[in-house]
Every structure is written in structure tokens, then in C-alpha cells.
Amino acid sequence: MEIRRKAQAGTMQSSDMMVFVEPAQELTIEIESTVVKQFGHLIRQRIEGKLQQLDVRSGRIRVSDRGALDYAIDARVETAIARAAEE
């Protein structure tokens, strides 16, 4: 899937996250989280896995996490990518 425009998904409430995506030459992932020290590597793994599943090879992904669980991470990333790809 190709990221064609800026898009976002999610909220800033507790146990949720905001995902911002925009077109870029390379794939970059930036994570800001209240639990980054404990779970930052797991959040990154989950996002990378979802991007691979969606066949996203380039774009800037920014995440502002407030303790989202795996299913919320998947849903927010997938929704933001779908909106950015205009599908």
C-alpha cells in the first residue's frame, strides 16, 4: 500500500494512541509513549509487523501512545494507512 497523503487515526485518551502518517522517501517510525522504557521495543515490533502485513515500504509514521494494547495498535495503524492510501 502506498501512502499518498497525510492522515491520522486514534485519540489521546488513556489506553489509546494517535497515529500520524505522511508520504516520505524512506520508512521511518517515531514513537512517543508513556510506557516507552518498558514497552517501546514491543510497540515498534507491532507497528513494523502491521506495516509489513499492509506492504507499506515508505512513509513517515509518528505514534503518540498512551498505553494502547496490541489490538488498538493494529487498528489505529491500519486505519491511518488506509486513509493515507485513499482506500
Steps between C-alpha positions, in 0.01 A plus 500: 500500500630844414463799733375779274394769748507593867256317724444411862301264720437463872459715808719631779296329771649253743550149353494636144739657252514753219666390179609763247620394155632697206685430176881476516786350301595251772307316768548662840320429825504746792351392831406721793349302784428517870635143521787523250765381745313181580322425173653718227665205325172304501302797367754539218484126419120512484500805271769353273306173476180678401686712241649184349158338491362806318804510267596855598859568387530876543349776708540682827309340787469697825334343800391663823414211730311512829524131591311346206466122488599293196155498340480881527847541346399278206170681448646851519791426265279320249240780500757777460670316213168433325406869528841609372479260207150634419342154511 
